[in-house]
């Protein structure tokens, strides 16, 4: 179901708020640091752990990307509403 222009703009504002939230950014950075440390300590033969770490990093990257997409969609919706 397509979102209304107002909903897209509201979502964009929330995405912007989240992307600028210092606590959230700190948590995400801490998680990425832990992933990196775990990756360095992981045995190359431990495919399950490597996949788990990759999936965890993908989740963080996906969250950041979805926030950016929502903000970009809001810019487009605001221009279309004018």
Buried (B, 14 or more C-beta within 10 A) or exposed (E): EEEEBEEBBBBBEBBBEBBEEEEBEEEBEEBBEEBEEBBEEBEEEEEEBBEBBEEBBEEBEEBBEEBEEBBEBBEEBEEEEE
